[in-house]
């Protein structure tokens, strides 16, 4: 019975692989094919198919009469299968990576490999970052609002998976504009065995966020993260965590090229650093200026940017002064006409 169930699961995997390959080869129908595949794996398994595919606890799924709900979807069965037989999903993963930028690709990945990501060891940090990003992209609202912040749902997964889920969401909450849920997120944060060394939920959150920032290389993404870091104001952090965050932000303020942060990123990092750590603001800028003076080849660009900044400041000041004067001149005339 188990061999028969495994054969049917392999057949399902091959069918998914075939549809992904077809979507990859067809530019005109790619979106429709991916949408159809997403709908297929989200379908409810009927009684006949359930009896054929599942044996008693063969894939770690409780029998229907023992489940709180009688709804069982294909992606649940396949997600468990890919954990037990990771090789069965390798080709599917490769095809999804090639379709990464397409609609429904991240959603398909989230349905099929949400358990695999937490329970199967991955090779390399970049691979882990890519798959983690796809998982959160494909199921942000569900993972955050319907699992992490709902104790009853969170209790249905293992403690280790729950910890991994919170660490994963810590990295991507700001990117998907979920920072308004930060207070509730920290309240539901699970306990860790080494919490007496690391700190509380806020410390774990900031550590994961700092690690994520240091891996980012794309300017718009960095700017988005830096603009959202103001939410960290008021968090009680340990000295080591605070120093770690400060060092991370300070690393984005160093000029140079071509691998150093762009001017926009440097200024955003300075603004965030000064906002979160106002103490020592002026000494930091003086030290930064001193080190810039040690590199004469940066002087022309620095002088030019300084001049342009001054010109823009004076221009907007004069423009604001003219507009204010014009409004003040119109106000008495308007009042006089109103009296007449």
C-alpha positions, 0 to 999 in steps of 0.5 A, a space after each residue: 500500500 505504501 509503495 502504491 501511495 508513493 508511486 501516485 505521489 511521484 506521478 503527481 510530482 511529474 505532472 506538476 513538473 510537466 506543467 511548469 516546463 510547459 509554462 516555461 516554454 510558452 511565453 503567451 500562455 505562461 500566466 494562465 498555465 501557472 494560475 491553473 497549476 496553482 488552482 489545481 494544487 489547492 483543490 480539495 482531495 476527494 474521497 476516491 483520490 484520498 484512498 488511493 494516495 494516502 495510506 495510514 499516516 504514510 505521509 505524516 497526515 492524520 486520517 480524515 476522521 482524526 482531523 479537526 476539518 475534513 478538508 485535505 488539499 493536494 498541496 498538503 500531501 505534496 508538501 509532506 512528500 517533498 519533506 520525506 523525499 526531497 529529491 522528488 521536488 528538486 526538478 520542480 524547484 529548478 523550474 520555479 526558480 526559472 519562473 521566479 519573476 512570474 505571477 503565481 510562482 512564489 505562491 506555488 512555491 509557498 504551497 508546495 515547499 513551506 515544510 521543506 524550507 523549515 525541515 530540510 537542510 539547505 546549501 548556502 546562505 544565498 539559496 536560503 535567502 532566495 527561498 525564504 523570500 519566495 515563501 514570504 512573498 507567496 504567503 505573507 498575510 497568511 503566515 503573519 496574520 493567520 499563523 504567527 499571530 494566532 496562538 491556536 494555529 501556531 500551536 499546530 506546528 512544531 516548536 522548532 518550526 514556530 521559532 523558524 517562522 518568527 525568525 523568517 518573518 522578522 527578516 521580511 516584515 518591513 519589506 512587505 509593509 507589515 511594520 504596523 503589526 510589530 507590537 503584536 508580533 513581538 508579543 507572540 514571539 516564542 521563547 528560545 533556549 539561548 534567550 538568557 544570552 541573546 535577550 528578549 523578542 526585540 533583540 531576536 527581531 533586530 538581530 535577524 533584521 540586521 543580518 538581512 540588511 547586510 545581505 542586501 545589494 539592491 539600492 531600492 530594497 535597501 532604501 525601503 528597509 532604511 525608511 522603515 527602520 524608524 519603527 525601531 524607536 523606543 524598543 528596549 534592546 541589549 547593549 550588544 544588539 544596539 551596538 550591532 544595529 549601529 554598526 550595521 547602519 554605520 557600514 552603509 555610510 562609507 563612500 566609495 565604489 563600485 561595491 560601496 553603498 550609493 549616495 542615496 543609501 549613505 544619506 538614508 543610513 545617516 538619517 536613520 542612524 541619527 534618528 535611532 541613536 541621537 546621542 553621539 550624532 555630531 561626533 560621528 559626523 566629525 569623525 566621518 568628515 575627518 576620514 573623508 579628508 584622508 582620501 583627496 580623490 573624493 573631494 571634488 564629488 563631495 564639494 560638488 554635492 555640497 554646493 548643489 545641496 546648498 543651492 537647492 536649500 537656498 532656492 527652496 528657502 527663497 521660493 518658500 519666502 516668496 510664496 509666504 509673502 504672496 499669501 500674506 499680501 493676499 490675506 488683507 485684501 481678501 479680508 477687506 473684500 469680505 468686510 465690504 
